[in-house]
């Protein structure tokens, strides 16, 4: 069963534990600057929004890559960057409509979310459940449940 | 080694920036942040120097756990000599600047001298330069933040800066970072402005790593997060209500300082409480609270983000205040609210916005306004001084006006910027100033919580709740319940809290974790990250060493045991309502015992034996 990262921005507090977990897993340093998941703060609205790769089925980045350095991991569904194949041409960063593939000046290749091989650190690190890793076919399940619950009678004695 | 071992020294007089290695011998004795930067300050400045002169220094410092995944590991502190108290100052802030300094590769930035013209420091990893700030001078902290981001075309820069209050010489100006977090107390922003230093802008991309034992560190920090999540205060109370969870609790036990501490309970407390912030307003149907928010790495997320009703008198026709921003924490809600007798939550939020926008401490400000209101009510201050404003207790318009004039240092705002002590002296009633060593009280009346009287009287930075928060024990039963109305056992309790807090303030972690954590939870995280053998016992010893070092600085600066006291009101005027009815603070019963268990002489001076034991 394929799983997906599910993001619920209304639960995010902007603590950046996900960015630290992501960068630590990838580089061994706590370094939000190279995290593959990003938290955006909308100060005036009082909102925090986590954002990362959604692992498109027909991934623009993968199709755009001229050297086939972005490949599908059949087990996780992740589109993974083969660092030793990537030539740093950055065409994938242009192709991605969401901006979630980025170039790293230090490594001279691109980096993106790879779902940590099927056990994403960001989801484990999130203290509020704003990032979870759930059945890819049912990412809407909790929202459906919440809306369904609105139809329950206020006072259960009325049932 | 969670230290980066790099110290940046910025000489503002000469315009030079140099690097030097962190003194690791001192790090082993003082750990980091509050302790280590205080050691640097004590070694480098004359305690008698003019706090606003060129001989004072200002140190921005991280802790060894700043920038790591330890929960709340994003703290930084500003250490300097305070212009408000003449004592050593250490103001701690969250937000994101601490992590950014650490990520850029620095444990500490030491500022010395005075720049001939306004400048700001721009740091990009190893690269650091002083840039002209003539165009930023005269701008608020919020405008400064926006202008620097625009100038560098980099939204990821983190900025700490001063607002107009600091430039105008307000003695309790803070340093604002990330728009609404602050190194707020003791006038550290006033010192920064006196150096013609407008801002510190940092971009760090190096990462924080090289922890001593990565596997042990991940395990210890995960365990720590679990403890925080499962604790009722840090797991539920603080995320839901923020520190404002305390408003109704403290009011009920009769320890809510009200109307310049004339009373100990506020009839309007429930209207300005954490619970009230969740209630939809009758006017626009929206609650004051928009969301809770976390500082860097914090899994508690007690921060309040608030929105004011657009129809409220304070922001009508001022769209710049219509968006969400940092809302009232308990201390601000108390100082701007019950201490001024104001029960208008949106007026309090507006005043709090202005405290953030122009960088002045809402505790000292609110308490100073409260003193001014009492002076107004007895006729010592009149509408002549206030330009017609009825500066009466309970008047939300007077509060909003006071914040506006203090923010810019205009008219009567200059007087309010003096702080409560100097204001009350100026208008002939020094007894009406609710201060210790010149610093205004926070939100716990020591008639209703006896240990807090000793806490305030002996605090090394003047009246302060964050030096030994015995409220935890006396009210909340953490780590064990003591009776708030008795003095027995309080000297021991205060000493234990003072030492432990000094250690926590030296780690890079937030003191609010100690609602759930003891040093037994913290030491394993420090020990897994840092060289050395960091046991709870060693951390307690480091805390005691820091406390005594700060004390010795203050004694050398000219403070004496006579300054370890409370305003007459709290020692002579009994509480009139609530559980503490008939009580004054029993400081006299606690202070001699406190000196004794500290290993100090009856005059409050550390003995030779104590100094030797602590390696001072």
Interface residues (C-beta under 8 A of the other chain):
Chain A: X13 X14 X15 X16 X17 X20 X21 X23 X24 X27 X28 X29 X30 X31 X32 X33 X34 X43 X44 X45 X46 X47 X48 X125 X127 X128
Chain B: X67 X68 X69 X71 X96 X99 X103 X156 X179 X204 X205 X206 X207 X208 X209 X214 X225 X229 X239 X290 X291 X292 X293 X294 X295 X296 X297 X298 X299 X301 X303 X305 X307 X323 X324 X325
